[in-house]
Amino acid sequence: MIETVTANGANIPALGFGTFRMPGEDVMRVVPKAIELGFRHIDTAQIYGNEAEVGAAIQQSGVARGDIFLTTKVWVDKFAPDAFAASVDESLKKLKTDHVDLLLLHWPQSDVPLASRMESLNAVKKAGKVRNIGISNFNIAMMEEAAKLSDAPIATNQVELHPYLDQSKLLEAARKHGISLTAYYLMADGRVPKDEVLKDIGSRHGKTAAQVALRWAVQQKDVIALSKTATVERLQENFDIFDFDLTDAEMGEISKLAKPDGRIVNPGHLRPPHWD
């Protein structure tokens, strides 16, 4: 049974299935199997170019739309007030639904003032097209500014989070505002499955290094983990992370893997002015 994270009124399944860099045909092949297995949180974005396939996969899964927690993200070229609402309508059409459960601003850098972007997010929520709102890749200062500018509370800040990157300051700041963190890039571009420390911890629990990293994420209060695979056989591995607990010592061992240069995703034209 997947646990849930409650954040500012949103009940978000603690384990999600992410579709970043997943072509449409892979989505159609893998996502229905993920849903059949028990995944109930699916994450996509306008820029991924696969919203239509995600919508079709959910529709074909046989699981009621109301039982799926669906997230998408508005891309930076749609932040202007005249483009924002239309882009959300287009996403809903592609996703074959009248609402998404969570809508995020995908990156913080924009010529459109943050106040305007938050106003647009709130407007689509008031219109019933979005159940919860959030942000992605925001640092502490921008996250706090977004929270201050928004009428509706922010449910999550989706960020790069894995054992090689210390996000403890950001998590601490998010908690003060009732905001969760949603972790992407948890496998750190393939480093995690090969990590000797993680493999050793996994051997104590009969688990893989990948399962240890996913468990480490969800075992932290207010953290949601996005898993991803294009291999149907690996879905079960990613799903089976709720039947064991890491000890405090093991959690500490994993957190010690963080490096000052551990960040992988850092596009200069999209990122905040500085990272915490």
Secondary structure as UniProt FT lines:
FT   STRAND          4..7
FT   TURN            8..9
FT   STRAND          10..13
FT   STRAND          15..18
FT   TURN            20..21
FT   HELIX           24..37
FT   STRAND          41..43
FT   HELIX           46..48
FT   HELIX           51..60
FT   HELIX           65..67
FT   STRAND          69..74
FT   HELIX           76..78
FT   HELIX           81..95
FT   STRAND          102..105
FT   HELIX           114..126
FT   TURN            127..128
FT   STRAND          133..136
FT   HELIX           140..149
FT   STRAND          154..160
FT   TURN            163..164
FT   HELIX           168..176
FT   TURN            177..178
FT   STRAND          180..184
FT   TURN            186..191
FT   HELIX           192..194
FT   HELIX           196..205
FT   HELIX           209..218
FT   TURN            221..222
FT   STRAND          223..227
FT   HELIX           232..239
FT   HELIX           248..255
FT   TURN            256..257
FT   TURN            260..261
FT   TURN            268..270
//
